[in-house]
């Protein structure tokens, strides 16, 4: 089976302290690895101001992960848990064509 490259971008609440943010990022990176994805890169992009309010916040910390995955299991689990995690305001998974 051929691996596919994906980019996952998610926005973390700006009021989390550094320890909580680090724990959140490590938890979701581990979740991807445990479900068969290979993480190529995982880094904070920046804290940015929103065009409109999201969940009562006017800004958030953007985090970007690049992964290779053989199937959708890791991505589906990430999507499911990101939707119910209060510390993640928004997330997006994009298939890369490079």
N, C-alpha and C positions, 0 to 999 in steps of 0.2 A: 504494500500500500504506500502511496506517495504522501510525503508530509507537505503540509500547507503552512505558510507563514501568516500569522495574524498579528494585528496591533490592537491592544486593549488600552483604552484611555478611561480613567475614572477620576471623579472629582471628590476630594475628601473635605469634610467640614473644616473650616478654618479655626475653630475653637478647640480642636484636639491638641493636647500637649504633645511634645516630641516623642515621648515614650509610647503613648497610645497610638500615634500615627505610625511609628516604626513597627509596633506589634501588629497593626492592621495590615500593613504592606507585607510583612513576613508571613502572616496567616494566609493571605490571598496568593502570594507566590508559592507557598507550600501546597496549597490546594491545587494549583495548576500542575505542579510537579507530581503530586500524588495521583492525579488522574491522567497521567501519561504525556503531558506537554513538556517540551524542552524550552526553558526560558533563555532567550538570547540576551535580553537587556531588560532591566527594571530600574527606572529612575524617576525622580521628581522633575517635573517640567518647570513649573513656577506657580506662585500664588497670583491669581488673576481676578480682576473685578468682572462681575457678570453684567450682561446687558439688562437683565431683569432678575428679580429676586427668586431664589430657589430655596424652598424650605425655610424661609425666614433669614437667609444669608445673602449678602451682596457680593461675596467673594468666596473663592475656594482654592484648594491646593490640587493642581492637576498632576496625576501620576500616569506614566506611560510604560507599558510592558510590551515587548516584542517576543512572540513565542512561535515555535514550530509544533504542530500537532498532527497526529495521524488520523484522528477522528474528532468528533465534536463533543466527546464526553467531558473533557476538561473545561471547554468553553461553556457548555450547558450548565455545568455545576457552578462555575464562576458567575454566570448570568443569574442563576437562581438565588445564590447567596448574596450577591451584590444588591439585588432587588429588596431583600429583607433586612439588610444591614443599615442602621440609622446613620452610621458614620460616612457612608458613601451617598452623595447627593445625586449623582448621575454617572452612568457608564456607557461605553460604546465599544463594540467589538467589530473590527474591520478586517476583511481578508486582503492581504497585501499581494500585489501582482509582480513583485520584483524578484 
